[in-house]
Amino acid sequence: MHVCDSTNEVAKRQSDMPHGTLFIADMQTNGKGRSGKSWESEKNCGIYMSLLLKPEMSTVDVSQITLVAAVAICRALEANTQIKWPNDIVIGTKKVCGILTEKTGDAVICGIGINVNTRAFPEEIWNIATSLYIETGKKHNRDYICAKVMNEFEELYDIFRTQGFGAIRDEYASLCATLDKEVRLIRNNEEVTAYAYDISENGELLIETDEGQFFVRSGEVSVRGIYGYV
């Protein structure tokens, strides 16, 4: 596709397509992020794609697909990438990629947006966003990166499907920039300061507050760094 509203929305409308169908666009006019946020994707600069999956797993485990995708993207991009739990890929303290996994009927849609050849960002996000071009000073082949991400995802997804997230937990934790830091947990406009210290076998963020140790599931709260985006 050249232009669409959102590859996730296109995948939802065509969710009867086979498992593994990949939807890719050159530009999105209503790209989707977490918490219902929308954004326009610059034409021919990034990777905007959604993978249609039909896994046989419980709804609780579906959120772990986001974590699998995050590891795959870090493997594919290299470039000192890390994961801001649970669904953002960062270079240093700036976001280079976002992941949005949604369930629709029996299907799961994993949407991935990567800032590839963007040269500049709007003033309101320039301090938290980056691209591969900005980080390396050169243009990158989007088709090559897309293929590499999908190859890595296929390998990791097979491990996840047969062995569970626990089989890749250590690699995820080693890439997670959120760990060993103080974070702000935001739920229903209320903030709690906590220390993030580990990732569970099910992909939850393990935190410690003045009231004790707890785990946080993806989608329950928004996690922000104390001293910046990460």
C-alpha positions in Angstrom: 0.0 0.0 0.0 1.2 3.5 -0.7 -1.1 5.3 1.8 -3.5 4.1 4.4 -5.1 5.2 7.7 -3.3 2.7 9.8 -1.8 -0.7 8.9 -3.3 -2.1 12.1 -6.7 -0.9 11.0 -6.2 -2.4 7.5 -5.2 -5.7 9.2 -8.3 -5.6 11.3 -10.5 -5.1 8.3 -8.8 -8.1 6.6 -8.4 -10.3 9.6 -9.7 -13.3 7.6 -6.4 -13.3 5.7 -4.0 -16.2 6.6 -1.7 -16.3 9.6 1.5 -14.5 8.9 0.1 -11.9 6.4 2.1 -8.7 6.6 0.6 -5.3 5.8 3.0 -2.5 4.8 2.4 1.1 3.9 4.6 3.9 2.6 2.6 6.4 4.7 -0.1 6.4 7.4 -2.6 9.2 7.9 -3.8 8.0 11.3 -1.1 5.8 12.7 -1.9 4.2 16.1 0.0 4.3 19.4 -0.8 3.2 22.9 -3.6 4.8 24.8 -5.4 5.7 21.6 -2.8 8.2 20.5 -2.7 8.9 16.7 0.1 10.3 14.6 0.9 10.9 10.9 3.7 8.9 9.4 6.1 10.7 7.0 5.9 9.3 3.5 8.7 7.0 2.4 10.8 7.6 5.5 9.8 4.9 8.0 8.6 1.4 8.2 4.9 1.1 9.0 3.8 -2.5 9.1 1.4 -4.8 10.9 1.7 -8.6 11.1 -1.5 -10.7 11.3 -1.1 -13.6 13.7 -3.6 -16.4 14.7 -2.0 -17.9 17.8 -3.5 -20.6 19.9 -3.0 -19.0 23.3 -4.8 -17.3 26.1 -5.7 -13.6 26.0 -3.3 -13.0 28.9 -0.3 -14.3 26.9 -1.1 -12.1 23.8 0.7 -9.1 25.3 3.9 -11.1 25.4 4.0 -11.0 21.5 4.9 -7.3 21.9 8.0 -8.4 23.9 8.9 -11.0 21.3 8.7 -8.3 18.6 10.9 -5.9 20.7 13.7 -8.5 20.9 13.4 -9.2 17.2 13.7 -5.5 16.3 16.7 -5.0 18.5 18.4 -7.9 16.9 17.6 -6.6 13.4 18.5 -2.9 14.0 21.5 -3.4 16.2 22.8 0.2 16.5 22.9 0.1 20.3 19.2 -0.3 20.5 17.5 -1.1 23.8 13.9 -1.7 25.0 11.9 0.7 27.1 9.5 -1.8 28.7 7.3 -3.0 27.3 6.9 -1.7 23.7 9.4 1.0 22.7 12.8 0.6 21.1 15.2 3.4 22.1 18.7 4.5 21.1 20.2 6.3 24.1 17.3 8.1 25.6 15.3 8.6 22.4 12.6 6.4 20.8 13.3 5.0 17.4 10.5 2.4 17.2 7.1 1.7 18.7 5.1 -1.5 18.9 1.3 -1.9 19.3 -0.3 -5.3 19.6 -4.0 -5.6 19.5 -6.5 -8.5 19.6 -9.4 -8.7 17.2 -11.6 -11.8 17.3 -9.3 -14.8 16.9 -6.5 -12.8 15.4 -3.7 -10.8 16.9 -2.2 -7.8 15.1 1.3 -6.7 15.9 1.9 -3.2 14.5 5.5 -1.9 14.2 6.6 1.6 13.3 10.3 2.3 12.9 11.8 5.8 12.3 14.3 5.0 9.5 15.2 7.9 7.2 13.5 10.8 9.0 15.9 13.7 9.1 14.1 15.9 11.7 11.1 15.8 14.1 8.6 18.4 15.2 9.7 20.6 18.0 7.3 19.0 20.5 9.0 15.6 20.2 12.5 16.2 19.0 13.9 15.6 22.4 12.4 12.2 22.7 12.4 10.9 19.1 15.2 9.8 16.8 15.8 7.8 13.6 18.4 5.5 12.2 19.4 8.3 9.8 19.9 10.8 12.6 21.9 8.2 14.6 24.1 7.0 11.8 24.2 10.0 9.3 23.2 7.8 6.4 20.1 6.5 4.6 19.0 2.9 5.2 17.2 0.4 3.0 13.7 0.0 4.4 13.0 -3.2 2.6 16.1 -4.8 3.9 15.3 -3.8 7.5 11.8 -5.0 7.2 12.9 -8.4 5.9 15.5 -8.6 8.7 12.9 -7.8 11.4 10.6 -10.4 10.1 13.3 -13.1 9.9 14.3 -12.5 13.5 10.6 -12.4 14.6 9.9 -15.7 12.9 12.7 -17.4 14.8 11.8 -15.9 18.1 8.0 -16.4 17.7 8.6 -20.1 17.0 10.6 -20.4 20.3 7.9 -18.4 22.1 5.1 -20.5 20.7 6.7 -23.8 21.7 8.5 -22.9 24.9 6.9 -19.7 26.2 8.2 -16.3 26.9 10.5 -17.7 29.6 12.8 -19.1 26.9 13.7 -15.5 25.7 13.2 -13.7 29.0 16.9 -13.4 29.7 17.6 -11.8 26.3 14.7 -9.4 26.7 16.0 -8.4 30.2 19.5 -7.9 28.9 18.1 -5.4 26.4 15.7 -3.6 28.7 16.8 0.0 29.4 14.0 0.3 32.1 15.7 -2.1 34.5 17.9 -0.9 37.4 16.2 2.6 37.3 13.7 4.6 39.2 10.5 4.9 37.2 7.1 6.7 37.4 4.1 4.5 37.1 1.1 6.4 35.8 -2.4 4.9 36.3 -5.7 6.9 36.1 -3.7 10.2 36.4 -2.0 9.0 39.6 1.7 8.6 39.8 3.8 6.3 41.9 7.6 6.2 42.1 9.2 2.8 41.9 12.4 0.9 41.3 12.3 -1.5 38.3 14.5 -4.4 39.0 13.6 -7.4 36.8 11.4 -9.0 34.2 9.3 -12.0 35.2 9.0 -15.3 33.3 5.7 -13.9 31.9 7.1 -10.6 30.8 5.8 -8.5 33.7 7.9 -5.6 35.0 9.0 -6.3 38.6 9.1 -3.2 40.7 9.7 -2.2 44.3 8.0 0.7 46.2 7.9 1.8 49.8 5.0 -0.6 50.1 6.8 -3.7 48.9 7.5 -5.6 45.7 4.9 -5.9 42.9 4.6 -6.9 39.2 3.1 -4.7 36.5 1.5 -6.2 33.4 1.8 -4.5 30.0 -1.1 -2.2 29.3 -2.0 -1.7 33.0 0.1 1.5 33.5 2.3 3.9 31.6 6.0 3.7 32.7 8.2 6.8 32.4 11.8 7.4 33.5 12.5 9.8 36.3 15.3 11.5 34.4 14.0 11.4 30.9 12.0 9.3 28.4 13.7 6.0 29.3 
